[in-house]
Amino acid sequence: MTTIHPYQDLTVPLEQRIDDLLGRLTLDEKIAQLVNNTPPVDRLGVPKYDWWNECLHGVARAGEATVFPQAIGLAAMFDSELLERVAIAIGDEVRAKHHEAARNGVRTIYTGLSCWSPNINIFRDPRWGRGQETYGEDPYLTARLGVTFIRALQGDDQRYLKVAACAKHYAVHSGPEQDRHHFNAEASPRDLWDTYLPAFEAAVKEGGVETVMSAYNRTNGEACSASPTLLQDILRDRWGFTGHVVSDCGAIDDLYKHHRVAADAAEASAQALLTGCDLCCGDTYLALGDAVARGMVTEAHIDGALRRLLRTRFKLGMFDPDDAVAYAQIPFEVVGCDAHHALALEATRASLVLLKNANGLLPLRRESLRTLAVIGPNADDVRVLLGNYHGDPINPYTPLRGLRERLEPGVTVLHAEGCPLTGDAANADFSAALDVANQADAVVLVMGLSQALEGEEGHKPGVGDRSRLGLPEVQEALVKAITATGKPTVLVLFNGSPVAVNWAQAHVPAIIEAWYPGQAAGLALADVLFGDHNPAGRLPITVPKSFDQIPAFENYDMRGRTYRYMDAEPLYPFGYGLSYTTFTYRDLTLAQAGDAVAVTVKVTNSGDRAGDEVVQLYLRDLEASVPVAKHRLAGFTRVHLAAGETREVAFALKPEQFALVLADGTRVVEPGMFRIAVGGGQPGYAENVISADWMISAARAID
């Protein structure tokens, strides 16, 4: 690039470069830069750019890319270090694909460096079709994984961002999907600050996230894309956010079309701009010219938003020569490379959750197996590996393909679809499935959901939230028919939200939760089924037995929701997952370490097989003056232990982790007794949990 203007000169300070470019743009040009699909400014050498890209679990909607497990599966790893490596790989592929596209003159949607990921909403209700995109139901887990993903995606260069990450959807957003364009989510100050905002606060304060996306809905009466409370008072004033805010796509239209808080596009655009929404996904902000003419906003207001957007583009190196930006040197060959496929396999193995293993059926023994039947609508369908917001995997492994590759020619693998994903159970013909089952020494049933049954409103006809918590009826009937053969049977579930397999839990010997596991699904599943990998995934969600156990979907009050406030006995609790080995805990110690409480515990692999343990720390306020969670996750780490090995695991509890939220939203640490429990799962559900009490003697306010 030939340096013509100061904004193109790398030696000029960043803010001066922004000032120079901003000062050269006309009002119309400025307004055109405030929508996601920005036109070029040829006279200044500013290229066309579309802000909309996605990389939730791999580069999405842009052709070939490595497809890692869906976000809910990444959460089930309970492994920040592994998630960091996944996000680094994703960021490398975003960069490589962007520069390859630019070299070919392509600057369209899904080729940019601003990725609208991760989704850090709280998965508060199992009906929500987009819960699969999240890190689950717990604010602490979501915050920790969100910060990890954001930091790794954005990189560690002192001058440039690798990718501009985006924390979405801000805030109090988790269905119903069909109502999202007009719905008002009502949350008490306590629920707002204790459940719905912590992950966003961490993304801003710890993750340094460059972008925040406002949600479609209203929160406590204010449209999220024009909320002075959310966008100004909390995000910028209280948290000190210095990046830019983008609306969800079409959300500015919603202000006047559905929320009816504005009269027309100009007024809606003015409201959003004045409250801090810088970028409009859609074209509604093109009405800002009318808003200026009508005195609703000034050019200075437009300059403020555009300044933040230009800062992001400069930080991405978009106005600098490629040879000055290290990230621009990432070769295109990293996209879908063997190393990333191996990483996807590692992540999928880590995400698989063993829910049941009666009488040690798993791992299956190759030496005693001659024929294996693989049955089910999800057994050989590449699409069900992917979840939503996905790329096109180069070399995907369905369960059938993976098992055949791992087992043949020594073991014969038979296959039958068995039944469709959904349908009339009364008229179903299971004869082909029963035939292969009867020929087999063992059966792997691959069932569950797909994007035809859960997802985002509007992206596919009929797809959105769930109306049934269990398996589709025809699948439930097939499970019962196969189980009746008496053959050793393993049920494998593909889904992005809780599936209540109550009958199977009582009757099927072994059950594995596989989520939407990405391109390496079949290989990872084979490794777990045959003991080449010891499963250690844990549930980042509660699986209720029925919808009767939880409040109405539209109710955003947290009472009765998630493991923190649910009184009913779930089918599977948050944090749950089995192993092929056993772990024991001893010597829990607590000590003051500056402001923090140092927690140490010794964990022993007391079985005869190496494996990972997810050590979970839960905190309970025993003397709270206001309603609080029965206990809450306050620490986790995944450790690998050889058979018989012992390791000391340490946590540091910060003062804010002991805080409770008063009715007005104020966070304080009250004097009193707290119970700290450490083990392989929740207190009351995991047998290997030990606890100790800790006294806090002085009150403390938390900013």
N, C-alpha and C positions, 0 to 999 in steps of 0.2 A: 504493500500500500504506500503510495506516495503521500508524504505529509503536506497537506495543503492548508489545513486549518489547525488552530491550537487543540481542538478536541481530538485530533488524530495524532498528537505528539505525546509519546509515552513519558517524556520528561516533565510534562506539565502536571501539577498536582490534580488529583481526581476531581475535586469539587470545581476547580477552574475549568477543567475539560467539560464537565457537565454544563457549567454556566455558558461556556462558549457555544456549545451545540444548541442549548435551549434558546439562546439569544438569536440564533440564525433562523429559527423556525417561525413560520407564520401561525396565526391562530388556527386556521383550518388544518394545517399540518400537525399542530400539537394535538388537536382533538382526534385526528385520525390515528395518532399513536396511542390512544387510550383504550383501544379495543384489541382483542386478542390477535386478530388477523391484520397486522399493520402493513400499510403500503410502503414502498420504498420512497425515499426522498432523493431522487437521482442527482439533483443539482448539488447536494451536499455529500454524496457518496454513502448515504445511509441505506442499507439493503432492506428489502422486505423481510419481515419476521413474523412468525406465528408463535405466540406464547404457549399455545396449548400442546403439551406433551404429557405422557403418562409413563410411569415406571414403578408401579406398585409392587410387582414381584418379578421384574424384568421389563425391558423396553416393550411397550405395548402399542399395538395397532400400527406398526411401522415395518411389517414384514418379519423376516427371520431375526430371532433373538433367543437367548437362553431363557427358558421359562422355569423359574424357581417355584417352590410351593407357594400357593396363595398365602396372603398375609396372615390369615388365621392359623395356617400351618407353620409359618415362620415363628409365630408367637408360641406355638406348642413346643418348639425346641427349648424354650426357656434358656436361651444361650446367646448372650449379647455378643460374645466374641465371634461366633459363627455368623450371626446376623450382620455384623460389621463387615466380614469378608464378602458376604452376599451383596451388600450394598455397594462396596467398592467395585465389585465385578459389574454390577448394574450400571454404575456411573461410568465405568470405562466403556461399556457398550453404547450408552447414550452419547458420549463424546465421539466415539468412532463413527457411529451412524450419522451424527450431525455433520461432521466434517466431510464424510463421503457424499452425503446429500448436497452440501454446499458446493463441493467440487464439481458436481454435476448440475449445478444451477437450480437445485430443488430447495425451496425455502417455505414449504407448505406445512400444514398441520402435522403434528407428530414427528417433526424433524428437528425441533428446537432443543435448547439446553435448559429450559424452564419446565421442570416436571412437576405435575400436580399430585405429588405423593410425598409422605404417607397419609393414609386416612387414620386419624387418631381419635375418632369418635368412640364412645363407650358402647359396647355391644350389650345394652341393658335388657333386650327382649329377644328371645329366640326366633320370633316371627320376622324380624327385619331381614329383608333380602340382601342387603349390603353388609350385613355383619361379617361376612366372609372377608371383606376388605380390611377389617380392623385387627388389632392385636388383642381382642377379647374384651372381657367385662370389667377388668380390674384397673383402676386409675394408676396405681404404682407400676404395674407391669407395662401398661400402655405407655406411660411416660418414659420409662427406662429404655424400652425398645424403640420408641419414637425418636428419642435423643440420639441413640446409637445409629439408627438408619439415616437421620438427617446429617449428622456429622460426617459419616462415611461417604454419603452421596455427594456432599458439598466439597469434600477434600480438605487437605491441610496446607495448601499453598498460601503463602502470606499475602499474595496480591490478587490471585484469581480464584474464583469458584470453579470447581469441576462441573457441577450441576447446581442450579438453583432449586432447592427442595421446597416443598409446600406442605404446611400443616393444614389439614382440612377435616371436616367442614365446621367452621367456627360460628356458632357453638350450640350445644344442646340439640343434637341432630341424630336421630336414629329411628326414623319411620313415624308413622306409616308412609311408605313410598308414594302411594296414590294421592296422599294429601300434602305432600311436601311443599307444593307451590303456594299453598294458602294456610297451612297449619300453624297454630300458635302453641309452641312448647312451653308449658308453664313449669318452672323449677323454682323451688324455694332457695333463698340465699345459702342455706346449709348444703343442699344438694348441688347447687351451682358450684360452690367453692370446694366441696369435698369430693364430688364425683365428675362433673362435666368439664371443669376448667383445668385441673392439675396437669394433664398431659400437654395442653396448649401452653400453659405457663412454663413448663419445663422445656418445651420446644423452643420458646423464645429466649428464656434466660440462660438455659444450659446448651441447647442445640444450636443457637444462633441461626435459626431458620430464616431464610431469605424471604419467604412468601407465606402468607396466611390466606386461605380461601374462606370467604364468608358463606354461610349456609343459605339454602332456599327459604327455610321457614322463618317465622317470627319466634323470638325468645322473650317471654314475659311482655308481649305486646309490641315489641320493636322488631321490625324486619331486620334480619341479621346483616344484610348488605347495606343498611342505612341506620345502624344502631349506634347512637352516641355512647351508650353504656359499654357495649362490647368493643367497638372499634376505637373509640377515643379514650374514655375513662379508664378502661381496663387494659386494653392492648398497648396503647401508646403511652398514656400517662403513668399508669401503675407498673406496667412491665417494661417499659422503655423500648418497645419494638421500633426498629429503624428501617425495616424492609418495606415491602409493598404488599398491599391487600388486593386480591383479585376476587371478583364475584364468582359464584358458581354459574354455570352456563345458562343464560336466560334469566338469572335471578333479578336483574334490574328491571326487566319487563314485568316480573311478578309484582313489583311494588305498586304498579297501577292496574295491572290486569287481574290480579288475584288477591293480593293483600289489601288493595284499594286504599293505600296510604298516600297515594299521589294521583293527580288527575290525568297525567299524560306522560309521554316518554321524557320530555324536557324536565318536568318537575321531578320525576323519578330519578333521572340522572343527576340533577342538582342535589337532591337529598343524599344520594349515595356518595357523591363526590365530596360534599361538605362534611360528611361524617367520617370520611377516611377511606373510602373504597377507591383505589387508584386505577384499577384496570377492570374493564367490563369484558367478561366472556360473552360474546354476542356483539350486536351492533347498536345497542340502545344508546351508548354514549355519543354516537354521532349526532344525537339531538342536543348536545351541549352547546352547539352554535346558537340554537334557538334559546337555550337557557341563558346564555350570555346576553343575547339581544333583549330578553325579557327582564334582565336585571336579577336573575336568580343566583348566578355565580359570576365571578370575574375571571379575567385571564390569569390573574395571580393565583387563584384557586387551581386552575388547570395546570399552571406551572408547578405548583407544589406536588401534585400527583405525578406529573411527567418527570419531575426531578427524581423521584424515588424509582420510577421505572427505568430511567436512563442509568441511574446508579447501578442497578442490577445488571444491565446489559454491559456496562463498562467492566464490572466485576467478573463477568463471564468472558471478557476478552474480545467482545464482538467488534470493537473498533480498533483492534490492534492486529498487527500481522501475526500469522500463525506461528512463525518461528520465535515469537516472543512469549508464547503461551505453552508451557510444558504439556498441558492436557491436550493441546491440539496435535501433539505428536503420537498419541495413542493410535496404533495401527488398526485399520479396519478388520484385520484378521482376528482380533480378539472376539468379534461377534460370533457367538455360538461355538467358541473354540473348545478343544478337548479339556482344557483346564477348567473352564466354566461348567462343562457338562459334569466333570468329576465333582465340582463344588455343588452343583444341583443335586447330584446323587447323595452327597454327604448331608445336605440340608434335608432332603426328603427322608433319609434314614432317621435323622434326629427328630423329625416332626411326627413320626408314627407313634401312636399311643396304643399300648396294649391294655384293653379294657377288661378282658376276662381270659383266663387260661386254666380251665378246670382240669385237674388231674395231670397237669404238666403236658397237655397235648402238644403245645408248642415248646420248643421248635420241633418241626417234623423231622423225622429221621430218613435221610436219603436211602440208607442201606435197607430199610424195611419197606420202601415204597417202590412199586413197579408202575402204577398208573395213578395219575392225578387228574381229577375233573375240575375244570375252571368254568364256572357257571355264573351268569348274571348279565343284566343289561349294561353294566359298567365295566365288564371284563375286557372288552376290546374296542373301546371308543376313545380315540385320542382327545376329542373335545372335552370329555369329562375330567381330563387331567388338568385342565387349564384354569378353571374358575373364570372370573371376569377380569377385564383390563389386562389382557395377555398378548404376547407376541406369538409368532409362529415358530414352534420348535423345529430344529433341523433334524433331529434324530430321536423322536419320542418313543418311549417304551410303555405300552399298555401293560396291565397285569399279565395278560396272556402272552404277549411277546417276551416280557421279562422272565416269566417262569419257564417258557420254552428254552430261552437262551441259557438260563442257569441250570436246567435239568436235563434236557435232551442231549445225547441220545440214550442216556442211561435210564431215564424215566419217560414213559409215554404220557403226554399231556393231551387230554381230550377237552373239547370245548363245546358248550351250547349256550346260546343267549338266554334261554330259559323263559324269559318274559320280557315285554317292553318295559320301559321306565315307569309308565303308568298305564292303567287300563282296567278293564272289567275282570275282576278276579273270578267271578262266577263262570265266565266263558273261556278262561285261560286254558291253554293246552300245554301241560308241563311234560309231555311224554318224552321229548328229546332230551330234556334236562335230566329226567329220572333215568333214562337209558344210560347216559354217560356216568351218572352218579353210581349206578349199580355196577358198572364195570370198574370203578375206581377203588383204590385203597383209601383215599381221602378226598375231600371236596373243599375247594375254595370258592365261596359264594361272594361275588363282588357286586354289591348293591348300593343303594343310597339315593342321592339327589343329583342334579345337574343344573346347568344354567337354564334349562327349560322349566325348572321348578322354583328357582330362587335367583334374584338378581336385582338390577336397578330398573326402576320404573322408566318406561319410555324407550328403553334401548331395544327391546324385543316385545312383540305383542304378547300380552298375557303374563309376562314375567314381572315379578316384583316380590312382595312379601309372601310368607307361607301361611297357609290356612290349616295345615295338618302337621302335627309334631312328630308322628311316627313315620315309618316307611309307607310309601304308597301301597294301597291294599293288595294289588297284584303281586308286588314284591314280598309283602308279608306272607301271602299265601304260598309263594314259592319257597320261602325259607322254611315254613312248616312242612311242606311236602318233602323237601330234601332231607330235613332233620329226621323225618319219619323213616327214612331208609336205614337209619342206624349207622351210617358211615361217619367216621370222624370228620367233623365239619368246622371250618373256620369262616366266620362272617367278616368281610372287609367292607367298611363303609366309606364311600366317597361323598363328601358334603362340605358345605361351608358354614353350617349352623347346626345347633343341637338336633339330633335325631333320637327320639325316645324308642329304643328297641327293647321294650319291657319284656315281651315274650322271648326274644332271643337271649336276653340276659338270664332268664330262668331256664332255658332249654338248649341253647347252642353252646358247645364246649368252649370255643375260643372266639373272641371278637377283637378286631383291630380298627381303630379310627385312623383313616388315611387322608382326610380333608380333600382338597383339590391339589394333588401332590406334585404337579409339574412334570417336566419332560422325562425325568428319571424314575417315574413311579414304579414301573414294573420291576426294574432291577432292585430298587430299594425294598419293595415288598417281598421279593424272593429272598433277599438277604436276611430279612427279619423272620420270615416263615421258616427258613431252614437253619437259623442260628448263626449265620455268618456275621450278623449284627445283633446285638442285644438291645431291644427297644427301650427308650427312656423318655419319649415324649410325654408331656403332661397337658391336661386340659386347661386352656386359658378361658374356659367358659364353664358354667354349670349346665348340666343336662337334666332338666326336670322330667318328671314322669308324665305330666300332662299339662296342658294349658291352664287347668284348674288351679295349679299351684302358684300361678303368677298373676299379677294385676292386669287390668285391661291394657291393651297395646298403646292406646293414646295417652295413658297416664304416665307422666314423667316423674312422679314422686318415687323415690327409691325404696320406700317401705315395701318389703316383700320381694325385692328384686336382688338378683345376683347373690353370690355366697355371703356377702357382707350383711345382707338384711333379710335373707330368705329363711323362714322358720321351717318350712316343709322339708321332708326328707327327699333329696333328689335321687334320680337314677344313678348319676355319676357326679361327684362334687368337683368344683374348681380345684385345679392342682393335682388331680388324680391321674395315675398311670402306673402300670405294673412293669416288672422286669423279669428276666430269666434268672436273676440272682436276688439276694436279700441284703439289706443294709441295716446296721444298728448304730445308735447314737449314744454318746456318753460324754461326761465332763463338760457340761454346759457352764460357761463362766461369763459373768457380767462385770464390767469395770468402767469407771469414768475415765475418759480420755479427752481432755479439753472440754469442748462443748458436746462432744459425742459420747455415746455409750458403746464401748467395745464389747462385742459378743463373739465368743469363740466356742467351738464345739468339735468333738472328734467323731468322725464318720468312718465306719468300718464296713468293707464288703465282706459280709459274713457267709457268703455263698461260695460256690465252687466254679464260678464263671466270671470273667471280667465284665464290667459294665459301667454305665454312667448312672449317677444319682443326681437328681435335682434337689438340692438342699433348699428348703423353703423356711423363711422366718416370718412368723405372724405376730402381730402386736395387738394387745387388747387393753383398753382403758377400763380398769375395774371400778373406778370411782367418779366417772364423768358426771357433770352436773346437767348435761343435755343428752338427748338421744345420740348414740354413736353406733358404729358397726359392731357386731358381736366379736369380730376380729378382722384384721386386714393385713394383707401381704405387705411386708416392709423390707424384704430382702430375698434374693435368690441367687444361686450359683450352680452351675452344672460341673460336676467333677467326674473324672474317669478313675476308677479304682480297679486294680487287679484283684483277683480272688485272694482274700485274706488281708489286703492292704488297708491301712488306716491313714487318714489324713486329717489335719486340723484345718477347719474352715473358719474364716473370720468375716464378721460384718461390722460396720460402723453405723449406728443409728444416729441421725442428725436430730437436733432439737425440733425441727418442723415436723418430723415424723411422729412425734408425740402429741401434736396439736389437735385440737378439736375445733369445730366451726360453730360459733354461736348463731343465734337466730338472725342476726343482722349481717352475717357473712364474715365477721371478725374471726381471725384465727388466733387462738391462745393455747399455751401449754398450762394446764392446771396442775397444782400440786396434787399428789395422790399416788396410788399404786397401779403399776402396769404389769401385765403378764407377757413375757416374751417366750414364745414357743418355737422350737426348731425341729424339723424332721422332714420326712419325705412326702408330706402332704399337709392338709389342713388338720388342726386339732379337732378331735371328735370323729375323724374319718380315717386317718392314717394311724397305724398301730405304733410306728417307730417315731413318735413325737415326744420330746422332753421339754420341760418348761421351767422357768424361774421368774420370780417377781422382782421388780425394780421400783424403787421409791423416788419420786421427784418431789423435792421439798419447796421449791420456789416457783411462783407463777412467771410466765414469760409471754410477751406478745410477739407474734410472728407477722412480719411485713407481708 
